[in-house]
Amino acid sequence: MLLNYFIVTYKDSIEEIRSILQQGIKLAKCRRCGCMKMTLEELRASLSSHKKEIFLPLITDIENFLQQMESVKYYCLGCEYCFPAVAMNKFNETFPEIISSRSLICSFEVKEKTWPPVAGDYFVFCDGPNCPVAVSTLGSVDLAEALAKNRPRELCIVGKTETENIGIEKVIKNIISNPTIRILLLVGKDPEGHRSGATLLALWKYGIDENMRVINSPGRRPILKNVTKEEVEAFRKQIYVVDMIGCEDVAKIVEKIKESSQNLNAFNIKDQAENNLVKISKVPIVQAKEPGMIKMDKAGYFVIIPQPEKRVIVVEHYSYDNKLLRIIEGKDARSIYHTIIENGWITELSHAAYLGKELAKAELSLKLGFKYIQDAA
């Protein structure tokens, strides 16, 4: 009887995972998202290695879902309800022994001699020791701007944190590089699946394990790849985290910012002198430069002609002996350059980059009404 109970429970969980993924794959944004692609590939690899009969229907569905995926356009949009993240959380909850940790694709650039050193969608106000509060609005993007407009003098920086890995790593680096910050206020909606707010709380309370995974995090992939253990510990020692997750009331948040600043000593935060010894890790910064000789594309060249009266963009494709090969017509840049790439009508990366730039300009000219002039390559 007990075995039958577990089989039924597993089947129900597998069906729930399949249903969540199926809902997501119906959405264009999910079919183009690296988050969905990585989740499907990770599930396929994990399930295939265990070869249990109960997983076979889900493996078949995952293969079908992967075939429906389009070219990846972004790796995470930070959606409030993230279908792949929710599905993976359910999988990890039901089958903890199968959890795998594939490498994350993303990384970010650290800039020297500026603060904050890591770029992001932040509003920065730091003007000395009288602004000790940083605020993360988690998945509530518009809330950050609302708080910036109502900025109390105690606020140092405010911005979103939508993911449980890259987003949190940016918070860590930006906070430990400014000893003024002693309070981190978590407000706004916690993105379902990613659970960046709950992960920040878990990081502050419990830290990370030997694999850089945030201990007790409910997030889908709370593995920190772009910070060091020393940076994490410096972060945990420097701040006190105030949990207002779920609150989007600007007046209440502003009141808590003031209150937290006034009661700073009550939080019993350790002295930050040792943080000055923590060197922020960084990746190489490559300075862009003007190109040298342009390599011509043997597949030919393109002439772009926006037609405002028809709300379309016409692209003429010529060979280098000026023979018109074909005309491509579309309503937006994306559909046109995908058509060109998929048909093999462009063969040089530099030419593809140029074409994308020019098509984006042409699309903007239709939307904003300015005259489009095509640049030379």
Protein Blocks (a to p, Z undefined) as FASTA:
>chain_A
ZZmmmmmmmmmmmmmmmmmmmmmmmpmklmmpmklmmmmmmmmmmmmmnopaklmmmmmm
mmmmmmmpccdfbfbeoiabafklmmmmmmmmmmmmloccdddfbdcdddehiacfbdcd
dddfbebjklmbccdehjamklmmmmmmmocfklmbdcddfbfklmmmmmmmmmmmmmkb
mbdcdedjddehjlmmlmmmmmmmnopafkopaehiabfblccfkbcfklmmmmmmmpcc
ddfehiacfklmmmmmmmmmmmmmmnopacfklmmmpccdddddddddddddddddfkbc
cdddddfknopacdddddfkopafbdcddfbfklmmmmmmmnopafbfklmmmmmmmmmm
mmmmmmnopacddddZZ
